[in-house]
Each structure stands twice: as C-alpha cells, then as structure tokens.
Amino acid sequence: MPPDQFRQVWGELYDQLLVEERARSKTTISNRELGTRACAVLCEAHDVLDGKAASSSEKAYDWMQFCYALGLYRETAALFAFVFQDDLPEWAYERARKVAEACRARLV
C-alpha cells in the first residue's frame, strides 16, 4: 500500500494509536515524590559545591543541565568549575560553557 493511500485509510487510527502508546511511557508520580527525587539530585550537586564530595566532568555537566532546567542559575554557573574540556566531547563542553556564561549574566 503506498504511503498516501495508507494515510487516507488508516491515518487517523494510526495517529490515535501512537498517542496512546506514547501516553503509556509517562511515569505516574506524585508532586511530593518528584520533589523528593529532585531534592536528592540537588543535594548531590550542593555537596560537590560545598567541597563534601568529588565529581566527574560528566556528572557536573548533568547537574548543570538539571539545575538550568529548574532555573537554578547560581548552581549552574558554579558547577561549570567542575567541567573539564578534556573530559567531554567538544560540543558538550561548549554547551556547558555557554550555559554557564548565560547563567552568570543572569546573576549580575
């Protein structure tokens, strides 16, 4: 069956099935549990910033993305100090650098 014909005959049903399948991939989680999990990740990042724990560049990069998504610009900018150019692909390091720069600009 050619794609055009498939779309005419099955398009709407196919789209509905895709939506239903995608909906099943969502995790049901309470706001309280979500907050608890987010706090645990943020506490790990804070421990590194407080000098209580060590971090890899990859982990610091992940925390930067997490903090940035939550609008925690101070943490995002500060975590860049734990990201080393030799430890990450060039695109990732450049992204981290630009995000940290943007966050520092927001703090001024």
C-alpha positions as a Markdown table, in Angstrom:
| # | Residue | x | y | z |
|---|---|---|---|---|
| 1 | Met | 0.0 | 0.0 | 0.0 |
| 2 | Pro | 1.5 | 3.4 | -1.0 |
| 3 | Pro | 2.0 | 5.9 | 1.9 |
| 4 | Asp | -0.6 | 8.3 | 0.5 |
| 5 | Gln | -3.2 | 5.5 | 0.4 |
| 6 | Phe | -2.2 | 4.3 | 3.9 |
| 7 | Arg | -2.6 | 7.8 | 5.3 |
| 8 | Gln | -6.1 | 8.2 | 3.8 |
| 9 | Val | -7.3 | 4.8 | 5.1 |
| 10 | Trp | -5.5 | 4.4 | 8.4 |
| 11 | Gly | -4.1 | 7.8 | 9.2 |
| 12 | Glu | -6.5 | 8.9 | 11.9 |
| 13 | Leu | -6.5 | 5.5 | 13.6 |
| 14 | Tyr | -2.7 | 5.2 | 13.4 |
| 15 | Asp | -2.2 | 8.7 | 14.9 |
| 16 | Gln | -4.6 | 7.8 | 17.8 |
| 17 | Leu | -2.6 | 4.6 | 18.4 |
| 18 | Leu | 0.6 | 6.5 | 18.5 |
| 19 | Val | -0.8 | 8.9 | 21.0 |
| 20 | Glu | -2.0 | 6.1 | 23.3 |
| 21 | Glu | 1.4 | 4.3 | 23.1 |
| 22 | Arg | 3.3 | 7.5 | 24.0 |
| 23 | Ala | 0.9 | 8.1 | 26.9 |
| 24 | Arg | 1.9 | 4.8 | 28.3 |
| 25 | Ser | 5.5 | 5.9 | 28.6 |
| 26 | Lys | 4.7 | 8.5 | 31.2 |
| 27 | Thr | 5.5 | 7.7 | 34.8 |
| 28 | Thr | 2.8 | 8.3 | 37.3 |
| 29 | Ile | 4.4 | 10.2 | 40.2 |
| 30 | Ser | 3.1 | 12.5 | 42.9 |
| 31 | Asn | 4.5 | 16.0 | 43.3 |
| 32 | Arg | 5.8 | 15.1 | 46.7 |
| 33 | Glu | 7.8 | 12.1 | 45.3 |
| 34 | Leu | 9.0 | 14.2 | 42.3 |
| 35 | Gly | 10.2 | 16.9 | 44.8 |
| 36 | Thr | 11.9 | 14.3 | 46.9 |
| 37 | Arg | 13.8 | 12.9 | 43.9 |
| 38 | Ala | 14.7 | 16.4 | 42.6 |
| 39 | Cys | 16.0 | 17.4 | 46.1 |
| 40 | Ala | 18.2 | 14.3 | 46.2 |
| 41 | Val | 19.9 | 15.2 | 42.9 |
| 42 | Leu | 20.3 | 18.9 | 44.0 |
| 43 | Cys | 21.8 | 17.8 | 47.3 |
| 44 | Glu | 24.4 | 15.8 | 45.4 |
| 45 | Ala | 25.3 | 18.9 | 43.4 |
| 46 | His | 25.4 | 21.0 | 46.6 |
| 47 | Asp | 27.7 | 18.5 | 48.3 |
| 48 | Val | 30.2 | 19.0 | 45.4 |
| 49 | Leu | 29.9 | 22.8 | 45.6 |
| 50 | Asp | 30.4 | 22.6 | 49.4 |
| 51 | Gly | 33.5 | 20.5 | 49.0 |
| 52 | Lys | 32.0 | 17.5 | 50.7 |
| 53 | Ala | 32.1 | 15.2 | 47.6 |
| 54 | Ala | 34.0 | 14.9 | 44.3 |
| 55 | Ser | 32.6 | 14.9 | 40.9 |
| 56 | Ser | 33.4 | 13.8 | 37.3 |
| 57 | Ser | 33.0 | 16.3 | 34.5 |
| 58 | Glu | 30.2 | 14.2 | 33.1 |
| 59 | Lys | 28.3 | 14.3 | 36.3 |
| 60 | Ala | 28.9 | 18.0 | 36.8 |
| 61 | Tyr | 27.6 | 18.5 | 33.2 |
| 62 | Asp | 24.5 | 16.6 | 34.0 |
| 63 | Trp | 23.9 | 18.6 | 37.2 |
| 64 | Met | 24.4 | 21.8 | 35.2 |
| 65 | Gln | 21.6 | 20.7 | 32.8 |
| 66 | Phe | 19.4 | 19.7 | 35.7 |
| 67 | Cys | 19.9 | 23.0 | 37.6 |
| 68 | Tyr | 19.5 | 25.1 | 34.5 |
| 69 | Ala | 16.1 | 23.4 | 33.7 |
| 70 | Leu | 15.0 | 24.3 | 37.2 |
| 71 | Gly | 16.2 | 27.9 | 36.9 |
| 72 | Leu | 18.9 | 27.5 | 39.5 |
| 73 | Tyr | 21.4 | 29.8 | 37.8 |
| 74 | Arg | 23.8 | 30.2 | 40.7 |
| 75 | Glu | 24.4 | 26.4 | 40.9 |
| 76 | Thr | 24.5 | 26.1 | 37.1 |
| 77 | Ala | 27.3 | 28.7 | 36.8 |
| 78 | Ala | 29.2 | 27.4 | 39.8 |
| 79 | Leu | 29.1 | 23.8 | 38.6 |
| 80 | Phe | 31.0 | 24.7 | 35.4 |
| 81 | Ala | 34.2 | 24.9 | 37.5 |
| 82 | Phe | 34.0 | 21.0 | 37.7 |
| 83 | Val | 33.6 | 20.5 | 34.0 |
| 84 | Phe | 37.0 | 20.0 | 32.2 |
| 85 | Gln | 37.4 | 20.3 | 28.5 |
| 86 | Asp | 39.5 | 17.2 | 28.1 |
| 87 | Asp | 36.8 | 15.0 | 29.8 |
| 88 | Leu | 33.9 | 15.8 | 27.5 |
| 89 | Pro | 33.2 | 15.9 | 23.8 |
| 90 | Glu | 33.8 | 19.3 | 22.4 |
| 91 | Trp | 30.1 | 20.0 | 21.7 |
| 92 | Ala | 29.2 | 19.2 | 25.3 |
| 93 | Tyr | 32.0 | 21.4 | 26.8 |
| 94 | Glu | 31.0 | 24.3 | 24.6 |
| 95 | Arg | 27.4 | 23.9 | 25.5 |
| 96 | Ala | 28.3 | 23.8 | 29.2 |
| 97 | Arg | 30.5 | 26.9 | 28.8 |
| 98 | Lys | 27.7 | 28.8 | 27.0 |
| 99 | Val | 25.1 | 27.8 | 29.6 |
| 100 | Ala | 27.4 | 28.9 | 32.5 |
| 101 | Glu | 28.1 | 32.2 | 30.7 |
| 102 | Ala | 24.3 | 32.8 | 30.3 |
| 103 | Cys | 23.7 | 32.0 | 33.9 |
| 104 | Arg | 26.4 | 34.3 | 35.1 |
| 105 | Ala | 24.9 | 37.1 | 33.0 |
| 106 | Arg | 21.5 | 36.5 | 34.7 |
| 107 | Leu | 23.1 | 36.8 | 38.2 |
| 108 | Val | 24.5 | 40.3 | 37.6 |
